[in-house]
Amino acid sequence: MWPMAFPDPSRRPGFYGAWYLMISAGFALLAVRGMVLGHRRRLTVGRWIVSAGFLLLAAVFLLPWWRARRARIRQRRT
């Protein structure tokens, strides 16, 4: 059986950035739900922390990708 080759995240930064952004939004929604329904504070704070971590991970992928894309657009104009 052949070993499974995992895709290289550096080849698709927009996809992985959006993926992590959606995970972050999911945890944020869970935290808001926990606040509304009165779940334990520790659980809600933990969800906010996880959401912030995934948001940071999304920024690590999306910011360089966005800057490179903007630079390419500027080069086409000149």
Secondary structure, DSSP 8 states (H G I E B T S, - for coil): --------GGG-HHHHHHHHHHHHHHHHHHHHHHHHHT--HHHHHHHHHHHHHHHHHHHHHHHHHHHHHHHHHHHHH-
